[in-house]
Amino acid sequence: MVKKSWGFATLAVHGSGGGDPQTGALSPPIYQSSTFAFKNADHGARLFAGEEKGFIYTRISNPTQEALEREMAFLEGGEAALAFASGMAATTGVVLTLARSGENIISIRMVYGGTHALFMDVLSRLDIEVREVDGEELVEFEEKIDEKTRMIFIETPANPTLKIVDIRGCARIAKKAGIPLVVDNTFATPYYQRPLKLGTDIVIHSATKYIGGHGDTVAGLAVGSREFIDRMRKETLIDTGGIISPFNAWLLLRGLKTLPVRMDRHSSNAKRVAQFLNFHPKVKQVWYPGLRTHPQHELAKSQMSGFGGMVAFEINGGRREGKILMDSVKLCTLAVSLGDCDTLISHPPSMTHSTYSAEALKEAGIPEGLIRISVGIEDVKDIIDDLKYALAKI
Ligand SMILES: Cc1ncc(COP(=O)(O)O)c(C=O)c1O
């Protein structure tokens, strides 16, 4: 029996409720089945009518998915969770459950490029307006709210420059307006930040990243109240179909067991990398929330218990110098995504954030020469030596 009072690392190992009681298998079984047999016609009818609990079809629910959802709800401190085929499917599921044609949502300007494209290109086709704010001043959010606003969406730390948004402040504004606050918690993970405890209503993850942790799965999660999660499953997910596969749910359950130890290592390595870059003569600026030089270090400290594995920096020069750096590294892998055991290096303006126009990049404060590193769990000396070598090539 799982106890809510257990510490985070204990819940990460045991929160799914364990293995298979029938066989004693310690690892949770992968229920790789699309459909589930009914005992008789009445049983099937009762399941469809919601009069009895049980499994019908994997697009609706599945025991392996359920084990993952149970564990994620524990880790984020929410009542319930819902697993999706990707982080984008999770964001789409939340938005489509909350907003409809003729209504609007408020979002910070600096978000993951795919989220930005969903908001600007897809939602506009559905006549859902997205009102963007910088997110530094809380009054900006208040000014954009009207009677047709259905949610506030923030990402913090935000992709790619690790901007921090005040979760408690946004929660206060959302509560006053009677609308939910949705936080993308991908970068921090529940190990370092628990938005629900700070007044947030719904948390979203690209579970592809630190939750899975090994770069072998694309998946998403949303956590919130039982009422909201049940409504989203019924009103949106079942009929849009972006469900996680049982095997991917199992990979995430396996990844979650080591989340705390991985995050400790990502975070200590990232701090050392950020400190190294901060003093390098070829580096103009470094963004890492754990550095005292980060413009929002105090705010980060007030809502995060650690600062994670993501570092962004701008080198002297611009795109050309950035290209030389990325083509010169030998250990760091030139790839998008983040949260893998391997260190990944990328150029957001031409990659993850290529969905932004040059003007939108400027407006969001994303410099042309920005490099983003997802610091892995290798020996930090080897990561720093690799960057030192590549910086010397510029
Ligand atoms: C902060 C953040 N949110 C959401 C997503 C989308 O997740 P996925 O790629 O799993 O669909 C990403 C992807 O990079 C991300 O970085």
The ligand as an SDF file (V2000), in Angstrom:
LIG
                    3D

 16 16  0  0  0  0  0  0  0  0999 V2000
    8.9490   22.6140  -22.3130 C   0  0  0  0  0  0  0  0  0  0  0  0
    8.3800   21.6740  -23.3390 C   0  0  0  0  0  0  0  0  0  0  0  0
    7.0590   21.4500  -23.3540 N   0  0  0  0  0  0  0  0  0  0  0  0
    6.4890   20.6280  -24.2610 C   0  0  0  0  0  0  0  0  0  0  0  0
    7.2480   20.0010  -25.2290 C   0  0  0  0  0  0  0  0  0  0  0  0
    6.5840   19.0900  -26.2320 C   0  0  0  0  0  0  0  0  0  0  0  0
    6.8010   17.7590  -25.8670 O   0  0  0  0  0  0  0  0  0  0  0  0
    6.8490   16.5210  -26.8700 P   0  0  0  0  0  0  0  0  0  0  0  0
    8.0210   16.7020  -27.7650 O   0  0  0  0  0  0  0  0  0  0  0  0
    6.9480   15.3420  -25.9550 O   0  0  0  0  0  0  0  0  0  0  0  0
    5.5630   16.5280  -27.6470 O   0  0  0  0  0  0  0  0  0  0  0  0
    8.6280   20.1910  -25.2560 C   0  0  0  0  0  0  0  0  0  0  0  0
    9.4590   19.5280  -26.2630 C   0  0  0  0  0  0  0  0  0  0  0  0
   10.6260   19.7980  -26.4140 O   0  0  0  0  0  0  0  0  0  0  0  0
    9.2140   21.0680  -24.2860 C   0  0  0  0  0  0  0  0  0  0  0  0
   10.5280   21.3130  -24.2590 O   0  0  0  0  0  0  0  0  0  0  0  0
  1  2  1  0
  2  3  1  0
  2 15  2  0
  3  4  2  0
  4  5  1  0
  5  6  1  0
  5 12  2  0
  6  7  1  0
  7  8  1  0
  8  9  2  0
  8 10  1  0
  8 11  1  0
 12 13  1  0
 12 15  1  0
 13 14  2  0
 15 16  1  0
M  END
$$$$
